[in-house]
Amino acid sequence: MKPKAVNSSTTREFAICAIVGLALGLAGSTLIWPLAFHRVPEEASASWLALYTSERLGGRSLSDGIVFDDLAIPEEFADRHLPNLLLPILTFRGAHLPRGILARLNPAVERLALDDSNVTDDELKSMPRNLVVFSLRGTAISDAGVSSIATLADLEELSLQRTEITDKSLSLLSGCKRLRKLVVSDTSVTDSAISAIVAMQNLKEVDLADTRVTTGGIARLKAARPDLNVARAIELDLPRYFGSRNPQ
């Protein structure tokens, strides 16, 4: 997946985001806005993004998250600076990620979004182990990748919307004892997954929209788990865009 072409206006947009974020961070602001970099020119991003690493700013965190939106992550930045990002939230939406990027993320990351990126099942073997919120919407992740996700002991929220998972993934996720929010809409999940969902005792919300689960399957799920909210368009606790964050 390649980032869209950029022009001078998107370059200016990036510069404004960078300056505003830098000012907020250095002023010690208590705001919790994530920085957002949208369609940044690849040749400029490595040097500009380096401003936000703990290496360049003496360990100071500018915000509680950064959004990388629709851009190619430069190999140089991934190698030299990404490991130093001491931020709990990272969002790579529509990003072209270099191979091995998850192994280079700082363990401080607790909420991670890789929506519409080129992440693979094999990459998930080296993801951070402290993830609490994880979104893989619109990726090619399959049951093989979910087998790695199922080992995350602290995972509470997960989106697998528009992925290649099957009913097997739901059985695998039953091992995530703290999981309370699950989105598997727009997948090939069927009624056969209902028993696995019922077994997720801490699960509070599940999105099964546009799957192969029948009305009978939904009725069976609600009868077995009347405490479970079966809803559409469930949002995870992740930044939606620059200056916004879903409430906890």
N, C-alpha and C positions, 0 to 999 in steps of 0.2 A: 504494500500500500504506500503510494507516494504522496507527499504533501502537495497541496495545491500551489499554483504559481502565486507569487507575491509581487506587490508593487510598492511604490514609495509610501502609500498611505498605510499599508500594513507595517512597514518599517517604522513609521512614526507612531503607530498604535503601540508597537512593542516598546519603543523608547519611553513613551508616556507611562506605560505600566511599570517599567523598570524604575523610572525616576520616582513615581509615587510610592512604590513599594519600598525603595531605599529610604525615602524620607520618613515613612511611617516607622520603619524598623529602627533607624538611628535615633528617632525621637522617643523611642521607648513606648510607642502607642500600645494601648491595651486592645485595640481592634483585632479581630480574628479573621480578617480577610485573607484569602489565599492570593498570591500573585498569579497572574495568568499571562502566558506567552502564546499568542495566537498567530500561527502561520509566519513564524520568524524566518528570515532568510538564512539558509544553512551556513553561509559563509560568515555570518555575523554572530550566530548563536553561541558558539563555544566561548568566545571572549566575553560576551555580555552575560551569559548565564553563570560564568565563573564569579561574578560579583556576589552571588547569593550562596556561596559555599562558606562553611565555617573556616576554611583555610584562609580565605581572603579577608574575613571580617572578625577574626579572632574568636571564633566559636559562637558569635551572636546569631540568633535566629531572627530573621526579618518578619516572619509571619508564621502562622501555624500550617501553612501549606503552599505548594506551588502547582499550578495547572499548566501542563505543556499541551497545547491544543493544536492539532493538525500540523505537526512539523516533524522533520527528521532530526533525531537526536544524534549529534555529531559523535563520532567514535572518540575524538579527543576529549570531549566533555565527559563522556561515560567513563573513560579510563582515569582521568586526572581529577575530576571534580565531583562526580556523582556520589562516590563513596563518602564524601565529606558533608553531604546535605543532612544536617541534623534536624530534620523536620518530620513530624508525625504523619503528615498527609502529602502524598504525591499522586498526581493525576496525569496520565498520558493518554489523551483522547485522540484517536485517529493518528497516532504517532507511528513513524517508522523507527523501530527500535533496533539498535545494533545487537548482534548475537552475544549472549552472555550478560545482558544488562541486569537481569534480576540478581545475579550473583554479586553485582557491584553496588547494590543499594545498601545504604547504611541501615543497621539493625534498628535504628530509631523509628523507622517507618512502621506505622500501625494501621493506616488506612491507605489503600492503594487501588487505583483504577487504571485498567489497561484497555478501556473500551475501544472497539474498532481498531485495534492495533494488530501488528503481525506476530504477537506472542504465540509460542507453540507449546504443545504438551510437554515436550522435553525441557523447555526453559523453566517450567514450574518446579522442576526438581530442585532448583537452586534459589527459590524465592525466599524472602525474609520469613523467619519463623514466628515473629511476634504479631502477625497480622490479625486485626480484629474485624476490619471491614475490607472486603475484596470484591471488586467488580471486574468482570471479564465479558461484558456485554458486547455482542457483535464480533466475537473472535472465533477462531477455528478450534477452540478447546473441545476435547472429547472426553470420554470416560477415562482414558489413560491419564489425562491431565488432572481430572478430579481425584484420582487415586492419590496424587500428591497433595492436593488441597485438603483431603480428608485427614491428613496428619497434623493440621494446624490446631493445636489444643485450645487456643484463645479465640478462635474465629466465632463471631457473633452475627455478622451480616454478609450475605453472599449473593451476587447476581451472576447467573449463567444464561441470561436472556440472549436469544439468537445465537446459541452455540450449537455444537454437534453432539451434545450429550444424549444419552438414552436412559431408560429406567435404571440401569445398573448404577448410574451416578448417584441416584437417590439412596440406594442401598449403601453405597460407600460413605455418603455423608452422614449416615446415622451414627457414625463414630465421632462426629463433632458435637460433643455434649453441650456446648454453650451456644450453639447456633439458635438464634431467635428470629431471624428474618431471612427468607429465601425467595429468590426470584428465578423461576425457570420457564418464564413465558416464551412463546415462539420457539419451542423445542419439540422434539418428537416423544416427549414423556407421555405415558399412557396410564390407564387405570391400574396397571400392574405395579405402579410406584406408590399407590395409596398406602399400602401397609408400611412401607419404609417411612413415609411422611408421618403417619400416626405414631410411629415409634420414636420420633424426635421430640422428646418430652419437654424441652425448653423452647421449642419453636412457637412463636406467637403470631407470625404473619407469613403467608405463602402466596405467591402469584403464579397461577397456573393458566393464565389467559393464553388463548391461541395455541394450546397444546392438543394432544390427542386424548386428553382426559375427558370422559363423557359427563353428562349431567348426573348420571347414576353414580359415577365415581366421586363426584363432588359431594353428592348427598351422603354417600357412605363415609367420606372423610369428615363431614360436619357432624354426623351422628356419633362417630368415634371420638372426635375431638371438638366438642362444642366451644372450647376456649380458644380455638384457632381462628384467626381472621383470614379468610380466603378472599383476597382482594385483587384488584387490577392496579397497574401502574404504581407499584410500591417503590419508594425511593430509599436508597441507602444513605447513610450519614456521610456524605461526601460533598465537596464543593460542586455547585452546578455551573458557576462561571465566576469571573472576576468580581470580588466584592460581595459574594453571597456564600452562604453555607446553610445546609439544612439544619434545623434545630435538633438537639438531642432529645 
